[in-house]
Structures are given as structure tokens and as C-alpha cells.
Amino acid sequence: MFRNLYKKSKLAIKLFKVYRENKYLVRTAVDATNYMTLYMKIVSEISRKQMRVIRILGRLLTNKTHNEKGVISLAQIKATGTFIHYSIGILFLYLYHILWKNRITKPNLTGGLSLGLANGLLGIAAWYLYMNLHRNPPQIDRKSYLINLVIAHLIFGTVAAFEYNRRLHLSERKSAYNPQSSIQFLS
């Protein structure tokens, strides 16, 4: 029992260290995912069609896609959808970071839009495949959903590039004025 708890605490400490070292990446991913999610929510409200990514994803993953009155909404569905959606956002932003760090593309408007488009097309393929293979997919307007999903990923890529640059420059300014960093630099 204690060995298992010890292993879990070591994992938690490692995850915290990774977060602390890369918190600007996590925060950037959360911001970009928030804007993407907000766009899909606004489209859902305006069109009066179900396009809320978190709910749809949560329903697909928990297999709670229908009941007699239509699509159901539970806290478990939202929690599952939120966790997976934001985890994927963090993963994609980390991949963006690798591309930007290695100068394969730049964290600017063009780079953000191109990565967002690539993500959107990949997202369409993944969603289309998953909904076709799912034994009980949600009843949504797939064409409209998938088109708006590409637009949402363009928003994700743009916000990711903007916030990445902003946070990177903020962290560089903080370290430039940090007396501790100058001591480390001199030693």
C-alpha cells in the first residue's frame, strides 16, 4: 500500500516539476483551448445546433449519447469531455512548441493559422472516424460541426501563437531583470 502511494507521490512530484518548468506552455494551451471552445459554444447558441465540443466528446467517451428525450447532460460527461479536450490542447501546444523551438515554423499569425489548419484537418479526420466507428454516436449535424471545428482550430492556432509569443517575451523579461539569473549567468 505504502509503496503504491510512494510511486504515485513520485509521479505527482515529477508532473509538478514538468508543469513548473513549462507553465507558460500549459497556460497558453488553456487560453487557446478556451477561445476555441468559446467559438464552438457561440456557434451552438446562434445555430441552435449541438456543437459544444466538451459535451459531444464527453458523451462519446462515456457512451451516454442518448436517452428517450434526446441527448443527456451530466456532470460526469462534462468532466470527462473537459479533461480530454484540454489535455489534447496541451499536447498540441507542446507539439507547436517543438516546431517553433526548432524553427520549422514561426509563432506568428501565418504559423498559427497553418498549424491550426493542419490541426483542424486532423481533427475532422479523427472526429469523423470516431463518430462512424462509435456504436451510438450523438445525433448532430456532422457537416456543420466539422466545418466549424476547422474554424475553431484556426482560432486555437492563432491564439496559441499570439499567447506563446507574449508569454515567452514576458518570461525573458522577468529572467533578464531577475538578480538571481545574472548571478547564475556570471558563475
Secondary structure, DSSP 4 states (H G I P E B T S, - for coil): -HHHHHHHHHHHHHHHHHHHHTHHHHHHHHHHHHHHHHHHHHHHHHHTS---HHHHHHHHHHT---BTTB----HHHHHHHHHHHHHHHHHHHHHHHHHHHTTSS-SSHHHHHHHHHHHHHHHHHHHHHHHHH-SS-----HHHHHHHHHHHHHHHHHHHHHHHHHHHHHHHHHHHH-HHHHHHHH-
